[in-house]
Amino acid sequence: MTLRLSPAQSEALRRRAVAEGASMQDVARRAVEAYIRAHEPEVPIATVIDTELHRFAGAVEWLSRWRD
């Protein structure tokens, strides 16, 4: 893969790499990883409940009987 940057982007990436003591490639790779993590679809709460509820069944049952 080739990543084409504008001269301004390339210079900003170079400065960031120097500031971090890292290669431009490492800085770009971390930026791509952060972007991907930030834009991954969220798991619907119903899916989480279906897959994880059994772990907390005792606590959920106890809370269902709790009165203020």
PyMOL Python script that loads the backbone (N, CA, C, O; Angstrom):
from pymol import cmd

cmd.read_pdbstr("""\
ATOM      1  N   MET A   1       0.843  -1.181   0.000  1.00  0.00           N
ATOM      2  CA  MET A   1       0.000   0.000   0.000  1.00  0.00           C
ATOM      3  C   MET A   1       0.882   1.236   0.000  1.00  0.00           C
ATOM      4  O   MET A   1       1.910   1.277   0.675  1.00  0.00           O
ATOM      5  N   THR A   2       0.486   2.210  -0.737  1.00  0.00           N
ATOM      6  CA  THR A   2       1.182   3.488  -0.751  1.00  0.00           C
ATOM      7  C   THR A   2       0.225   4.553  -0.238  1.00  0.00           C
ATOM      8  O   THR A   2      -0.916   4.640  -0.691  1.00  0.00           O
ATOM      9  N   LEU A   3       0.683   5.350   0.694  1.00  0.00           N
ATOM     10  CA  LEU A   3      -0.129   6.432   1.245  1.00  0.00           C
ATOM     11  C   LEU A   3       0.414   7.744   0.708  1.00  0.00           C
ATOM     12  O   LEU A   3       1.555   8.112   0.985  1.00  0.00           O
ATOM     13  N   ARG A   4      -0.397   8.438  -0.052  1.00  0.00           N
ATOM     14  CA  ARG A   4       0.034   9.707  -0.624  1.00  0.00           C
ATOM     15  C   ARG A   4      -0.480  10.846   0.254  1.00  0.00           C
ATOM     16  O   ARG A   4      -1.682  10.982   0.479  1.00  0.00           O
ATOM     17  N   LEU A   5       0.435  11.644   0.734  1.00  0.00           N
ATOM     18  CA  LEU A   5       0.100  12.779   1.587  1.00  0.00           C
ATOM     19  C   LEU A   5       0.461  14.064   0.870  1.00  0.00           C
ATOM     20  O   LEU A   5       1.341  14.090   0.010  1.00  0.00           O
ATOM     21  N   SER A   6      -0.232  15.127   1.237  1.00  0.00           N
ATOM     22  CA  SER A   6       0.141  16.443   0.716  1.00  0.00           C
ATOM     23  C   SER A   6       1.462  16.826   1.373  1.00  0.00           C
ATOM     24  O   SER A   6       1.832  16.246   2.394  1.00  0.00           O
ATOM     25  N   PRO A   7       2.173  17.786   0.808  1.00  0.00           N
ATOM     26  CA  PRO A   7       3.414  18.228   1.452  1.00  0.00           C
ATOM     27  C   PRO A   7       3.190  18.689   2.897  1.00  0.00           C
ATOM     28  O   PRO A   7       4.015  18.417   3.770  1.00  0.00           O
ATOM     29  N   ALA A   8       2.092  19.375   3.144  1.00  0.00           N
ATOM     30  CA  ALA A   8       1.810  19.847   4.504  1.00  0.00           C
ATOM     31  C   ALA A   8       1.553  18.669   5.451  1.00  0.00           C
ATOM     32  O   ALA A   8       2.028  18.674   6.587  1.00  0.00           O
ATOM     33  N   GLN A   9       0.813  17.672   4.994  1.00  0.00           N
ATOM     34  CA  GLN A   9       0.555  16.492   5.816  1.00  0.00           C
ATOM     35  C   GLN A   9       1.835  15.726   6.093  1.00  0.00           C
ATOM     36  O   GLN A   9       2.070  15.264   7.209  1.00  0.00           O
ATOM     37  N   SER A  10       2.652  15.600   5.073  1.00  0.00           N
ATOM     38  CA  SER A  10       3.918  14.887   5.224  1.00  0.00           C
ATOM     39  C   SER A  10       4.827  15.596   6.230  1.00  0.00           C
ATOM     40  O   SER A  10       5.472  14.950   7.056  1.00  0.00           O
ATOM     41  N   GLU A  11       4.871  16.901   6.156  1.00  0.00           N
ATOM     42  CA  GLU A  11       5.702  17.663   7.091  1.00  0.00           C
ATOM     43  C   GLU A  11       5.156  17.554   8.510  1.00  0.00           C
ATOM     44  O   GLU A  11       5.926  17.406   9.459  1.00  0.00           O
ATOM     45  N   ALA A  12       3.847  17.626   8.663  1.00  0.00           N
ATOM     46  CA  ALA A  12       3.244  17.489   9.998  1.00  0.00           C
ATOM     47  C   ALA A  12       3.528  16.102  10.564  1.00  0.00           C
ATOM     48  O   ALA A  12       3.821  15.967  11.752  1.00  0.00           O
ATOM     49  N   LEU A  13       3.445  15.079   9.730  1.00  0.00           N
ATOM     50  CA  LEU A  13       3.742  13.720  10.160  1.00  0.00           C
ATOM     51  C   LEU A  13       5.209  13.595  10.558  1.00  0.00           C
ATOM     52  O   LEU A  13       5.533  12.953  11.557  1.00  0.00           O
ATOM     53  N   ARG A  14       6.087  14.205   9.784  1.00  0.00           N
ATOM     54  CA  ARG A  14       7.517  14.167  10.105  1.00  0.00           C
ATOM     55  C   ARG A  14       7.780  14.829  11.454  1.00  0.00           C
ATOM     56  O   ARG A  14       8.516  14.289  12.279  1.00  0.00           O
ATOM     57  N   ARG A  15       7.178  16.004  11.679  1.00  0.00           N
ATOM     58  CA  ARG A  15       7.366  16.706  12.962  1.00  0.00           C
ATOM     59  C   ARG A  15       6.842  15.874  14.131  1.00  0.00           C
ATOM     60  O   ARG A  15       7.474  15.803  15.185  1.00  0.00           O
ATOM     61  N   ARG A  16       5.685  15.247  13.935  1.00  0.00           N
ATOM     62  CA  ARG A  16       5.115  14.418  15.001  1.00  0.00           C
ATOM     63  C   ARG A  16       6.025  13.237  15.296  1.00  0.00           C
ATOM     64  O   ARG A  16       6.228  12.881  16.457  1.00  0.00           O
ATOM     65  N   ALA A  17       6.567  12.637  14.263  1.00  0.00           N
ATOM     66  CA  ALA A  17       7.465  11.492  14.439  1.00  0.00           C
ATOM     67  C   ALA A  17       8.720  11.907  15.201  1.00  0.00           C
ATOM     68  O   ALA A  17       9.159  11.204  16.112  1.00  0.00           O
ATOM     69  N   VAL A  18       9.290  13.043  14.831  1.00  0.00           N
ATOM     70  CA  VAL A  18      10.486  13.533  15.527  1.00  0.00           C
ATOM     71  C   VAL A  18      10.156  13.797  16.996  1.00  0.00           C
ATOM     72  O   VAL A  18      10.929  13.433  17.882  1.00  0.00           O
ATOM     73  N   ALA A  19       9.015  14.426  17.251  1.00  0.00           N
ATOM     74  CA  ALA A  19       8.620  14.748  18.630  1.00  0.00           C
ATOM     75  C   ALA A  19       8.436  13.482  19.468  1.00  0.00           C
ATOM     76  O   ALA A  19       8.713  13.478  20.667  1.00  0.00           O
ATOM     77  N   GLU A  20       7.967  12.412  18.829  1.00  0.00           N
ATOM     78  CA  GLU A  20       7.728  11.161  19.551  1.00  0.00           C
ATOM     79  C   GLU A  20       8.933  10.236  19.534  1.00  0.00           C
ATOM     80  O   GLU A  20       8.946   9.208  20.211  1.00  0.00           O
ATOM     81  N   GLY A  21       9.941  10.602  18.760  1.00  0.00           N
ATOM     82  CA  GLY A  21      11.094   9.720  18.639  1.00  0.00           C
ATOM     83  C   GLY A  21      10.743   8.424  17.933  1.00  0.00           C
ATOM     84  O   GLY A  21      11.286   7.365  18.250  1.00  0.00           O
ATOM     85  N   ALA A  22       9.838   8.512  16.982  1.00  0.00           N
ATOM     86  CA  ALA A  22       9.361   7.335  16.259  1.00  0.00           C
ATOM     87  C   ALA A  22       9.514   7.581  14.758  1.00  0.00           C
ATOM     88  O   ALA A  22       9.793   8.694  14.312  1.00  0.00           O
ATOM     89  N   SER A  23       9.323   6.519  14.009  1.00  0.00           N
ATOM     90  CA  SER A  23       9.361   6.680  12.549  1.00  0.00           C
ATOM     91  C   SER A  23       8.019   7.238  12.073  1.00  0.00           C
ATOM     92  O   SER A  23       7.000   7.113  12.752  1.00  0.00           O
ATOM     93  N   MET A  24       8.045   7.848  10.907  1.00  0.00           N
ATOM     94  CA  MET A  24       6.805   8.347  10.318  1.00  0.00           C
ATOM     95  C   MET A  24       5.835   7.186  10.092  1.00  0.00           C
ATOM     96  O   MET A  24       4.626   7.333  10.274  1.00  0.00           O
ATOM     97  N   GLN A  25       6.363   6.056   9.701  1.00  0.00           N
ATOM     98  CA  GLN A  25       5.528   4.885   9.465  1.00  0.00           C
ATOM     99  C   GLN A  25       4.823   4.450  10.749  1.00  0.00           C
ATOM    100  O   GLN A  25       3.634   4.131  10.721  1.00  0.00           O
ATOM    101  N   ASP A  26       5.541   4.432  11.870  1.00  0.00           N
ATOM    102  CA  ASP A  26       4.933   4.034  13.140  1.00  0.00           C
ATOM    103  C   ASP A  26       3.843   5.007  13.566  1.00  0.00           C
ATOM    104  O   ASP A  26       2.786   4.595  14.045  1.00  0.00           O
ATOM    105  N   VAL A  27       4.100   6.289  13.392  1.00  0.00           N
ATOM    106  CA  VAL A  27       3.098   7.297  13.766  1.00  0.00           C
ATOM    107  C   VAL A  27       1.858   7.138  12.887  1.00  0.00           C
ATOM    108  O   VAL A  27       0.732   7.184  13.384  1.00  0.00           O
ATOM    109  N   ALA A  28       2.062   6.951  11.590  1.00  0.00           N
ATOM    110  CA  ALA A  28       0.928   6.772  10.681  1.00  0.00           C
ATOM    111  C   ALA A  28       0.167   5.491  11.012  1.00  0.00           C
ATOM    112  O   ALA A  28      -1.064   5.485  10.989  1.00  0.00           O
ATOM    113  N   ARG A  29       0.867   4.428  11.313  1.00  0.00           N
ATOM    114  CA  ARG A  29       0.224   3.155  11.644  1.00  0.00           C
ATOM    115  C   ARG A  29      -0.646   3.302  12.887  1.00  0.00           C
ATOM    116  O   ARG A  29      -1.778   2.819  12.920  1.00  0.00           O
ATOM    117  N   ARG A  30      -0.111   3.976  13.919  1.00  0.00           N
ATOM    118  CA  ARG A  30      -0.902   4.171  15.141  1.00  0.00           C
ATOM    119  C   ARG A  30      -2.134   5.038  14.867  1.00  0.00           C
ATOM    120  O   ARG A  30      -3.201   4.813  15.437  1.00  0.00           O
ATOM    121  N   ALA A  31      -1.974   6.027  13.992  1.00  0.00           N
ATOM    122  CA  ALA A  31      -3.117   6.886  13.653  1.00  0.00           C
ATOM    123  C   ALA A  31      -4.204   6.086  12.939  1.00  0.00           C
ATOM    124  O   ALA A  31      -5.391   6.268  13.210  1.00  0.00           O
ATOM    125  N   VAL A  32      -3.804   5.212  12.040  1.00  0.00           N
ATOM    126  CA  VAL A  32      -4.781   4.371  11.335  1.00  0.00           C
ATOM    127  C   VAL A  32      -5.462   3.426  12.316  1.00  0.00           C
ATOM    128  O   VAL A  32      -6.679   3.249  12.255  1.00  0.00           O
ATOM    129  N   GLU A  33      -4.699   2.818  13.221  1.00  0.00           N
ATOM    130  CA  GLU A  33      -5.291   1.920  14.217  1.00  0.00           C
ATOM    131  C   GLU A  33      -6.295   2.653  15.093  1.00  0.00           C
ATOM    132  O   GLU A  33      -7.368   2.124  15.382  1.00  0.00           O
ATOM    133  N   ALA A  34      -5.956   3.876  15.523  1.00  0.00           N
ATOM    134  CA  ALA A  34      -6.865   4.665  16.353  1.00  0.00           C
ATOM    135  C   ALA A  34      -8.135   5.018  15.582  1.00  0.00           C
ATOM    136  O   ALA A  34      -9.230   4.979  16.142  1.00  0.00           O
ATOM    137  N   TYR A  35      -7.995   5.357  14.320  1.00  0.00           N
ATOM    138  CA  TYR A  35      -9.148   5.677  13.491  1.00  0.00           C
ATOM    139  C   TYR A  35     -10.070   4.469  13.358  1.00  0.00           C
ATOM    140  O   TYR A  35     -11.287   4.588  13.504  1.00  0.00           O
ATOM    141  N   ILE A  36      -9.484   3.312  13.082  1.00  0.00           N
ATOM    142  CA  ILE A  36     -10.287   2.096  12.923  1.00  0.00           C
ATOM    143  C   ILE A  36     -11.031   1.772  14.213  1.00  0.00           C
ATOM    144  O   ILE A  36     -12.222   1.463  14.174  1.00  0.00           O
ATOM    145  N   ARG A  37     -10.345   1.838  15.361  1.00  0.00           N
ATOM    146  CA  ARG A  37     -10.999   1.559  16.650  1.00  0.00           C
ATOM    147  C   ARG A  37     -12.143   2.534  16.908  1.00  0.00           C
ATOM    148  O   ARG A  37     -13.202   2.146  17.400  1.00  0.00           O
ATOM    149  N   ALA A  38     -11.917   3.806  16.569  1.00  0.00           N
ATOM    150  CA  ALA A  38     -12.936   4.827  16.837  1.00  0.00           C
ATOM    151  C   ALA A  38     -14.159   4.682  15.937  1.00  0.00           C
ATOM    152  O   ALA A  38     -15.234   5.180  16.271  1.00  0.00           O
ATOM    153  N   HIS A  39     -14.008   4.009  14.808  1.00  0.00           N
ATOM    154  CA  HIS A  39     -15.107   3.901  13.850  1.00  0.00           C
ATOM    155  C   HIS A  39     -15.649   2.491  13.688  1.00  0.00           C
ATOM    156  O   HIS A  39     -16.411   2.226  12.758  1.00  0.00           O
ATOM    157  N   GLU A  40     -15.269   1.585  14.577  1.00  0.00           N
ATOM    158  CA  GLU A  40     -15.832   0.246  14.535  1.00  0.00           C
ATOM    159  C   GLU A  40     -17.271   0.301  15.009  1.00  0.00           C
ATOM    160  O   GLU A  40     -17.602   1.064  15.916  1.00  0.00           O
ATOM    161  N   PRO A  41     -18.122  -0.501  14.399  1.00  0.00           N
ATOM    162  CA  PRO A  41     -19.522  -0.490  14.842  1.00  0.00           C
ATOM    163  C   PRO A  41     -19.625  -0.983  16.281  1.00  0.00           C
ATOM    164  O   PRO A  41     -18.916  -1.901  16.694  1.00  0.00           O
ATOM    165  N   GLU A  42     -20.514  -0.358  17.024  1.00  0.00           N
ATOM    166  CA  GLU A  42     -20.723  -0.770  18.406  1.00  0.00           C
ATOM    167  C   GLU A  42     -21.591  -2.014  18.442  1.00  0.00           C
ATOM    168  O   GLU A  42     -22.445  -2.218  17.580  1.00  0.00           O
ATOM    169  N   VAL A  43     -21.367  -2.829  19.434  1.00  0.00           N
ATOM    170  CA  VAL A  43     -22.173  -4.039  19.618  1.00  0.00           C
ATOM    171  C   VAL A  43     -23.490  -3.625  20.267  1.00  0.00           C
ATOM    172  O   VAL A  43     -23.488  -2.975  21.312  1.00  0.00           O
ATOM    173  N   PRO A  44     -24.608  -3.995  19.657  1.00  0.00           N
ATOM    174  CA  PRO A  44     -25.899  -3.643  20.259  1.00  0.00           C
ATOM    175  C   PRO A  44     -26.012  -4.220  21.675  1.00  0.00           C
ATOM    176  O   PRO A  44     -25.541  -5.323  21.954  1.00  0.00           O
ATOM    177  N   ILE A  45     -26.642  -3.456  22.547  1.00  0.00           N
ATOM    178  CA  ILE A  45     -26.761  -3.860  23.948  1.00  0.00           C
ATOM    179  C   ILE A  45     -27.496  -5.199  24.073  1.00  0.00           C
ATOM    180  O   ILE A  45     -27.200  -5.976  24.980  1.00  0.00           O
ATOM    181  N   ALA A  46     -28.435  -5.476  23.191  1.00  0.00           N
ATOM    182  CA  ALA A  46     -29.155  -6.748  23.262  1.00  0.00           C
ATOM    183  C   ALA A  46     -28.198  -7.917  23.054  1.00  0.00           C
ATOM    184  O   ALA A  46     -28.351  -8.963  23.685  1.00  0.00           O
ATOM    185  N   THR A  47     -27.220  -7.748  22.180  1.00  0.00           N
ATOM    186  CA  THR A  47     -26.240  -8.809  21.947  1.00  0.00           C
ATOM    187  C   THR A  47     -25.386  -9.014  23.186  1.00  0.00           C
ATOM    188  O   THR A  47     -25.094 -10.148  23.566  1.00  0.00           O
ATOM    189  N   VAL A  48     -24.989  -7.928  23.808  1.00  0.00           N
ATOM    190  CA  VAL A  48     -24.182  -8.024  25.025  1.00  0.00           C
ATOM    191  C   VAL A  48     -24.987  -8.719  26.122  1.00  0.00           C
ATOM    192  O   VAL A  48     -24.469  -9.591  26.819  1.00  0.00           O
ATOM    193  N   ILE A  49     -26.235  -8.336  26.269  1.00  0.00           N
ATOM    194  CA  ILE A  49     -27.077  -8.960  27.291  1.00  0.00           C
ATOM    195  C   ILE A  49     -27.210 -10.459  27.030  1.00  0.00           C
ATOM    196  O   ILE A  49     -27.072 -11.274  27.942  1.00  0.00           O
ATOM    197  N   ASP A  50     -27.479 -10.807  25.784  1.00  0.00           N
ATOM    198  CA  ASP A  50     -27.647 -12.230  25.448  1.00  0.00           C
ATOM    199  C   ASP A  50     -26.389 -13.041  25.741  1.00  0.00           C
ATOM    200  O   ASP A  50     -26.479 -14.187  26.182  1.00  0.00           O
ATOM    201  N   THR A  51     -25.229 -12.463  25.501  1.00  0.00           N
ATOM    202  CA  THR A  51     -23.996 -13.235  25.668  1.00  0.00           C
ATOM    203  C   THR A  51     -23.410 -13.146  27.068  1.00  0.00           C
ATOM    204  O   THR A  51     -22.631 -14.017  27.453  1.00  0.00           O
ATOM    205  N   GLU A  52     -23.755 -12.128  27.839  1.00  0.00           N
ATOM    206  CA  GLU A  52     -23.112 -11.920  29.130  1.00  0.00           C
ATOM    207  C   GLU A  52     -24.025 -12.053  30.336  1.00  0.00           C
ATOM    208  O   GLU A  52     -23.531 -12.131  31.461  1.00  0.00           O
ATOM    209  N   LEU A  53     -25.319 -12.081  30.148  1.00  0.00           N
ATOM    210  CA  LEU A  53     -26.247 -12.080  31.275  1.00  0.00           C
ATOM    211  C   LEU A  53     -26.020 -13.246  32.226  1.00  0.00           C
ATOM    212  O   LEU A  53     -26.141 -13.087  33.440  1.00  0.00           O
ATOM    213  N   HIS A  54     -25.696 -14.401  31.693  1.00  0.00           N
ATOM    214  CA  HIS A  54     -25.499 -15.575  32.547  1.00  0.00           C
ATOM    215  C   HIS A  54     -24.409 -15.346  33.598  1.00  0.00           C
ATOM    216  O   HIS A  54     -24.463 -15.920  34.686  1.00  0.00           O
ATOM    217  N   ARG A  55     -23.426 -14.510  33.272  1.00  0.00           N
ATOM    218  CA  ARG A  55     -22.347 -14.236  34.232  1.00  0.00           C
ATOM    219  C   ARG A  55     -22.845 -13.488  35.453  1.00  0.00           C
ATOM    220  O   ARG A  55     -22.263 -13.593  36.533  1.00  0.00           O
ATOM    221  N   PHE A  56     -23.918 -12.735  35.286  1.00  0.00           N
ATOM    222  CA  PHE A  56     -24.414 -11.881  36.366  1.00  0.00           C
ATOM    223  C   PHE A  56     -25.806 -12.284  36.820  1.00  0.00           C
ATOM    224  O   PHE A  56     -26.509 -11.494  37.450  1.00  0.00           O
ATOM    225  N   ALA A  57     -26.202 -13.498  36.506  1.00  0.00           N
ATOM    226  CA  ALA A  57     -27.562 -13.948  36.806  1.00  0.00           C
ATOM    227  C   ALA A  57     -27.898 -13.808  38.290  1.00  0.00           C
ATOM    228  O   ALA A  57     -28.989 -13.358  38.641  1.00  0.00           O
ATOM    229  N   GLY A  58     -26.969 -14.190  39.156  1.00  0.00           N
ATOM    230  CA  GLY A  58     -27.225 -14.091  40.593  1.00  0.00           C
ATOM    231  C   GLY A  58     -27.441 -12.660  41.036  1.00  0.00           C
ATOM    232  O   GLY A  58     -28.361 -12.383  41.806  1.00  0.00           O
ATOM    233  N   ALA A  59     -26.628 -11.766  40.573  1.00  0.00           N
ATOM    234  CA  ALA A  59     -26.761 -10.357  40.945  1.00  0.00           C
ATOM    235  C   ALA A  59     -28.042  -9.763  40.385  1.00  0.00           C
ATOM    236  O   ALA A  59     -28.717  -8.991  41.065  1.00  0.00           O
ATOM    237  N   VAL A  60     -28.383 -10.115  39.151  1.00  0.00           N
ATOM    238  CA  VAL A  60     -29.617  -9.609  38.542  1.00  0.00           C
ATOM    239  C   VAL A  60     -30.828 -10.107  39.318  1.00  0.00           C
ATOM    240  O   VAL A  60     -31.763  -9.345  39.561  1.00  0.00           O
ATOM    241  N   GLU A  61     -30.822 -11.363  39.704  1.00  0.00           N
ATOM    242  CA  GLU A  61     -31.934 -11.904  40.486  1.00  0.00           C
ATOM    243  C   GLU A  61     -32.045 -11.182  41.820  1.00  0.00           C
ATOM    244  O   GLU A  61     -33.143 -10.812  42.233  1.00  0.00           O
ATOM    245  N   TRP A  62     -30.924 -10.979  42.495  1.00  0.00           N
ATOM    246  CA  TRP A  62     -30.913 -10.279  43.781  1.00  0.00           C
ATOM    247  C   TRP A  62     -31.450  -8.859  43.624  1.00  0.00           C
ATOM    248  O   TRP A  62     -32.255  -8.401  44.434  1.00  0.00           O
ATOM    249  N   LEU A  63     -30.996  -8.159  42.569  1.00  0.00           N
ATOM    250  CA  LEU A  63     -31.458  -6.792  42.343  1.00  0.00           C
ATOM    251  C   LEU A  63     -32.950  -6.745  42.022  1.00  0.00           C
ATOM    252  O   LEU A  63     -33.628  -5.782  42.379  1.00  0.00           O
ATOM    253  N   SER A  64     -33.464  -7.770  41.356  1.00  0.00           N
ATOM    254  CA  SER A  64     -34.887  -7.770  41.010  1.00  0.00           C
ATOM    255  C   SER A  64     -35.769  -7.855  42.262  1.00  0.00           C
ATOM    256  O   SER A  64     -36.928  -7.442  42.228  1.00  0.00           O
ATOM    257  N   ARG A  65     -35.230  -8.388  43.361  1.00  0.00           N
ATOM    258  CA  ARG A  65     -36.000  -8.498  44.611  1.00  0.00           C
ATOM    259  C   ARG A  65     -35.779  -7.307  45.538  1.00  0.00           C
ATOM    260  O   ARG A  65     -36.480  -7.173  46.541  1.00  0.00           O
ATOM    261  N   TRP A  66     -34.852  -6.473  45.231  1.00  0.00           N
ATOM    262  CA  TRP A  66     -34.484  -5.358  46.099  1.00  0.00           C
ATOM    263  C   TRP A  66     -35.564  -4.278  46.090  1.00  0.00           C
ATOM    264  O   TRP A  66     -36.062  -3.897  45.031  1.00  0.00           O
ATOM    265  N   ARG A  67     -35.911  -3.804  47.240  1.00  0.00           N
ATOM    266  CA  ARG A  67     -36.904  -2.721  47.381  1.00  0.00           C
ATOM    267  C   ARG A  67     -36.272  -1.595  48.170  1.00  0.00           C
ATOM    268  O   ARG A  67     -35.465  -1.823  49.071  1.00  0.00           O
ATOM    269  N   ASP A  68     -36.643  -0.401  47.827  1.00  0.00           N
ATOM    270  CA  ASP A  68     -36.118   0.809  48.470  1.00  0.00           C
ATOM    271  C   ASP A  68     -36.728   1.036  49.814  1.00  0.00           C
ATOM    272  O   ASP A  68     -36.393   2.012  50.487  1.00  0.00           O
TER     273      ASP A  68
END
""", "prot")
cmd.dss("prot")
cmd.show_as("cartoon", "prot")
cmd.util.cbc("prot")
cmd.orient("prot")
